[in-house]
Amino acid sequence: MLYFSINSNDNHHLGFLVLTDEEDSAYTDGATGYYAVKAQADAADRQACAAQWQLLEQLSEQESLKWYRQSDYVQLFDAQDHIIGRLKQQYLNLCGQHFLLYDLTGTL
């Protein structure tokens, strides 16, 4: 399981991202799994990043969000299996919105 803090490009904290793999694949090429988004921010950050916040809130309500590892990035799917984003290194792109991720895996 991997845990990340989701932040805007100008460092407003907006929530969390958790990735789990299905078969203990160690996140190798072709690996699949599920992810969850938790929108969580204070009022000032929500207001400063309204479009990003709204997207994260919508994803927080969805279940069965899937990911697929391809080469050096991870494709992210919505609950209807449409590709909605991509994760590469510390950069997250969801529905045209850009975010920065900070790895929390070792700190929890």
JOKAPE-V940636 format. One record per helix or strand of 3 or more residues. SS is the DSSP state (alpha for helix, beta for strand). FROM is the first residue (numbers start at 1). LEN is the number of residues. If there is no record, write none. Layout:
BEGIN
ss->{SS/SS}
from->{FROM/FROM}
len->{LEN/LEN}
END
This chain:
BEGIN
ss->{beta/beta/beta/alpha/alpha/beta/beta/beta/beta/beta}
from->{2/13/32/43/50/65/73/83/91/97}
len->{6/9/8/6/11/6/5/6/4/7}
END
